[in-house]
Amino acid sequence: MRTLAEIIARLKEIQNEMENEGADIDALTREVNELLEEKRDLESKAQARNNLLALIAQGVEGEPVEGGGENYGDGPQMNRAMKRSMAHLPESKAEIDLEERKKRAQELVERGKIVISGAEQRALILNGGHIATPTKVSGINDIPGVVSSIVDMVTVEDCTGMSADNVAYQVTESSASAVTEGVAPTASEPTFNYVTITPSVWGLMAYVGEQIRNQSPLDYETKVIAAVRKALRKKAAEKIKDAVYASALADEITMTAIGADTLRKIALGYSADSIVDGNAVLFLNKADLIAFGDVRGTNEKKAVYEVTPDTANPNTGIIKDGGLSVKYCILPEADALTGSTNSSTTATKPTMFYGNPSNIKLDLFGGMKVSVSEDYKFAEGLLSVRGVASFGVDMVVPKGIMRIALPKAS
């Protein structure tokens, strides 16, 4: 038997076919009657299975189909009858997608498990894919500012179906050579290498109030996905930091403290000798951001740096040193330079880092499985939301990021 989405899609096709003068009215009439009968049968079974489905169907089904089992005949009467019977059908792909999401929400209510596709997971991990949180039922107040905006700045790609992602990068460029008449010029070809990004499986945990089950299935699903989305973004930010700290492609400078010339050394020391990258961002712990604001010049009352948070997103902002302006992003997962020490056995200890975040690639390998259980936090009245996601991160551009590290302790 066809699904409701398939029936709707076929009815829409028939609606378009009716515009053709040579359309076989009798055949289309029989097919429409069969489709509508299947549609009513599916609706009846769904209603019997769960009364809550009536709330879901209300937005899609509207008024009952008029004359669904009768023969409409042909000519203008057929067109009018068809239009009346199809007035409640979805008019766009977005509405058909909503129908599929409602089915998934009902599956979450009944089975406590759903699968989010790789493409939708990509939208969720980015801030533009934000899902609104229901407000009718109280859950758990979120800890403010626990997720860095770095996940919105890196390159995110859906790699569903791939076992690994080989990303090529250029090591050296071709160069010109002197030309002597009668002598072939010396060939100088560019050289290339590649980074292999492999997936790792991560478990993501979040908790929501059990009262959200009293909401409609769609609102319930929205709250569950919003909870696991925050856990996904937080884990992604952590793995981005780990990838930058471990990458052999990263450049590195050392310093022991934040002083009056620190910002200039970072911004002007990054990238090629002939340019200053205007798209670079300084990713740092909040302790280091405070340390920038505490630096004083020869006049001990005047701050060297002007720190201005972005009013729309206080997780980011600008640090100014005279005419030099550097964008920053707070990354709680990064180690602080301020107040830290390195051992005498470790060569360097990475802390904050600076560069164009698009030089970091986050690959999502397949969909994310989400399940809900009331067992673990039963006494507290909470539902445990567990997501399982597979993704990998690495730098993909040589010297695309510069680490600021503590030197070995002497």
DAURUR-V413701 format. One record per residue. N is the residue number from 1. PSI is psi in whole degrees, -180 to 180 (999 if undefined). D_CENTER is the distance of its C-alpha to the mean C-alpha in Angstrom with 2 decimals. Layout:
# DAURUR-V413701
[[N	PSI	D_CENTER] [N	PSI	D_CENTER]]
This chain:
# DAURUR-V413701
[[1	142	35.20] [2	154	32.53] [3	166	29.48] [4	-39	29.29] [5	-39	26.61] [6	-40	28.95] [7	-45	31.90] [8	-43	30.24] [9	-41	29.20] [10	-40	32.80] [11	-37	34.36] [12	-38	32.42] [13	-42	33.76] [14	-39	37.23] [15	-39	36.94] [16	-38	36.40] [17	-28	39.23] [18	-17	41.61] [19	-17	41.64] [20	134	43.57] [21	-31	47.37] [22	16	47.94] [23	140	45.64] [24	95	47.28] [25	-44	47.44] [26	-45	49.04] [27	-41	46.54] [28	-36	43.58] [29	-45	45.22] [30	-42	45.62] [31	-40	42.05] [32	-43	40.76] [33	-41	43.00] [34	-43	41.70] [35	-44	38.05] [36	-34	38.73] [37	-43	40.68] [38	-39	37.81] [39	-44	35.46] [40	-36	37.89] [41	-43	38.28] [42	-42	34.55] [43	-39	34.44] [44	-43	37.52] [45	-40	36.23] [46	-40	32.95] [47	-41	34.99] [48	-33	37.29] [49	-39	34.52] [50	121	32.90] [51	-24	34.05] [52	-24	30.62] [53	-19	29.69] [54	-35	32.06] [55	-36	29.64] [56	-45	26.92] [57	-22	29.48] [58	-42	30.89] [59	-22	28.31] [60	-42	28.57] [61	-37	32.18] [62	-137	34.04] [63	151	37.79] [64	149	39.46] [65	129	40.14] [66	129	43.65] [67	35	46.03] [68	-30	43.42] [69	1	46.18] [70	164	48.77] [71	120	49.64] [72	-18	48.73] [73	-162	51.14] [74	-176	50.52] [75	-159	50.66] [76	-34	49.38] [77	-38	49.56] [78	-44	47.07] [79	-43	44.61] [80	-42	45.00] [81	-41	44.65] [82	-43	41.56] [83	-38	39.94] [84	-43	40.92] [85	-23	39.53] [86	7	36.20] [87	-24	35.74] [88	-1	33.26] [89	153	31.06] [90	139	27.49] [91	1	27.77] [92	164	24.36] [93	-34	21.59] [94	-38	19.47] [95	-37	22.28] [96	-40	22.47] [97	-38	18.74] [98	-38	19.55] [99	-43	22.45] [100	-38	20.41] [101	-35	18.06] [102	-39	21.31] [103	-40	22.65] [104	-39	19.68] [105	-40	20.15] [106	-35	23.80] [107	-38	23.11] [108	-40	21.26] [109	-44	24.35] [110	-41	26.82] [111	-17	25.44] [112	15	22.86] [113	141	20.43] [114	166	17.74] [115	127	15.42] [116	127	11.92] [117	163	11.68] [118	-40	9.66] [119	-42	8.88] [120	-33	7.87] [121	-38	5.82] [122	-42	3.83] [123	-36	4.22] [124	-37	3.98] [125	-25	1.99] [126	151	3.17] [127	-26	6.62] [128	-16	7.77] [129	25	6.42] [130	134	8.65] [131	129	11.10] [132	143	14.59] [133	129	16.49] [134	148	19.98] [135	-3	22.87] [136	-32	25.83] [137	129	25.77] [138	141	25.38] [139	-118	23.13] [140	130	22.46] [141	132	22.03] [142	149	18.99] [143	125	19.84] [144	139	19.21] [145	39	17.09] [146	-10	16.01] [147	127	12.54] [148	151	12.72] [149	3	11.10] [150	-30	11.15] [151	-19	7.48] [152	-9	7.41] [153	-27	10.44] [154	169	10.25] [155	120	10.12] [156	129	7.28] [157	141	9.17] [158	113	9.74] [159	36	13.06] [160	132	14.17] [161	-12	17.92] [162	142	18.32] [163	-22	20.08] [164	162	19.28] [165	112	18.16] [166	113	21.04] [167	116	20.15] [168	148	23.42] [169	155	24.43] [170	131	27.77] [171	-51	30.04] [172	154	33.08] [173	161	34.07] [174	152	37.27] [175	156	40.15] [176	155	43.35] [177	157	46.78] [178	144	50.31] [179	125	52.09] [180	131	55.73] [181	129	57.77] [182	-2	58.43] [183	130	55.79] [184	137	52.32] [185	152	49.57] [186	125	47.68] [187	138	44.39] [188	90	41.29] [189	146	38.22] [190	153	34.68] [191	150	33.29] [192	160	29.87] [193	-178	27.98] [194	156	24.65] [195	133	22.01] [196	116	21.14] [197	118	17.70] [198	149	18.27] [199	149	16.18] [200	146	16.81] [201	130	16.45] [202	136	15.29] [203	132	16.39] [204	128	14.57] [205	140	17.00] [206	166	17.07] [207	139	20.01] [208	158	20.81] [209	139	24.27] [210	-16	26.10] [211	-17	27.30] [212	-15	24.08] [213	-19	25.59] [214	-9	28.13] [215	176	25.69] [216	156	25.14] [217	-37	23.02] [218	-43	20.26] [219	-37	20.18] [220	-47	20.39] [221	-39	17.43] [222	-44	15.39] [223	-40	16.44] [224	-47	15.83] [225	-37	12.20] [226	-37	11.73] [227	-46	13.54] [228	-25	11.74] [229	-42	8.28] [230	-41	10.11] [231	-38	11.57] [232	-46	8.54] [233	-39	7.39] [234	-43	11.17] [235	-38	11.83] [236	-41	9.42] [237	-40	11.30] [238	-44	14.47] [239	-29	14.18] [240	-45	13.46] [241	-45	16.66] [242	-40	18.50] [243	-42	17.86] [244	-42	19.23] [245	-34	22.12] [246	-15	23.08] [247	135	22.68] [248	-12	26.04] [249	-15	24.71] [250	144	24.29] [251	168	27.24] [252	139	28.75] [253	158	31.25] [254	147	32.96] [255	159	34.12] [256	-18	35.43] [257	164	34.68] [258	121	33.26] [259	-166	36.15] [260	-22	37.24] [261	8	36.32] [262	-47	33.03] [263	-40	30.73] [264	-43	32.97] [265	-38	33.05] [266	-54	29.26] [267	-41	28.56] [268	-16	31.62] [269	-7	31.42] [270	149	28.00] [271	-162	27.74] [272	160	30.86] [273	-23	34.22] [274	-4	34.58] [275	164	31.38] [276	117	29.22] [277	119	25.51] [278	-8	24.54] [279	8	20.76] [280	152	20.93] [281	141	19.55] [282	117	21.26] [283	122	19.15] [284	158	21.52] [285	153	22.44] [286	-31	23.74] [287	-37	27.21] [288	-34	27.29] [289	-42	26.28] [290	-39	29.22] [291	-37	31.41] [292	-44	30.83] [293	-22	31.99] [294	-12	35.01] [295	131	36.43] [296	150	39.75] [297	-155	41.95] [298	-36	45.75] [299	104	45.95] [300	-14	44.51] [301	-15	43.56] [302	126	41.36] [303	140	37.73] [304	-40	36.86] [305	142	33.18] [306	114	31.82] [307	119	28.45] [308	105	26.81] [309	150	23.56] [310	126	21.49] [311	-31	22.52] [312	-31	19.33] [313	89	17.20] [314	-9	19.69] [315	-16	17.30] [316	170	18.17] [317	-160	21.55] [318	137	24.46] [319	125	27.20] [320	138	30.40] [321	89	33.43] [322	-120	35.97] [323	-2	34.73] [324	124	31.83] [325	131	28.43] [326	128	25.40] [327	142	21.87] [328	160	20.63] [329	125	17.60] [330	128	18.45] [331	96	17.14] [332	-28	18.85] [333	-19	18.35] [334	144	20.52] [335	144	24.26] [336	139	26.49] [337	-41	29.23] [338	126	31.32] [339	4	33.49] [340	157	32.46] [341	154	34.89] [342	156	34.74] [343	172	37.07] [344	-1	39.92] [345	-18	38.64] [346	130	35.06] [347	-56	35.03] [348	158	32.23] [349	107	29.69] [350	144	26.37] [351	-111	25.22] [352	164	23.33] [353	159	22.15] [354	138	22.11] [355	-178	20.85] [356	115	18.55] [357	-20	14.98] [358	-12	14.36] [359	-1	16.87] [360	134	14.42] [361	129	12.46] [362	113	9.74] [363	133	10.48] [364	116	9.30] [365	88	12.78] [366	176	13.14] [367	171	12.10] [368	127	11.76] [369	130	15.10] [370	130	15.56] [371	152	19.14] [372	135	21.08] [373	144	24.43] [374	4	27.02] [375	-47	29.10] [376	-45	27.76] [377	39	27.88] [378	-45	30.52] [379	-32	32.94] [380	-5	30.47] [381	33	29.52] [382	152	25.84] [383	134	23.61] [384	125	21.72] [385	120	18.23] [386	125	17.36] [387	143	14.28] [388	115	14.75] [389	153	12.05] [390	116	13.05] [391	164	11.57] [392	152	13.44] [393	144	13.50] [394	162	16.40] [395	144	18.01] [396	6	19.08] [397	126	21.55] [398	132	24.85] [399	26	25.32] [400	-19	21.96] [401	142	21.60] [402	122	24.64] [403	143	25.00] [404	118	27.48] [405	152	29.35] [406	133	32.36] [407	168	35.32] [408	137	37.30] [409	135	39.62] [410	999	43.22]]
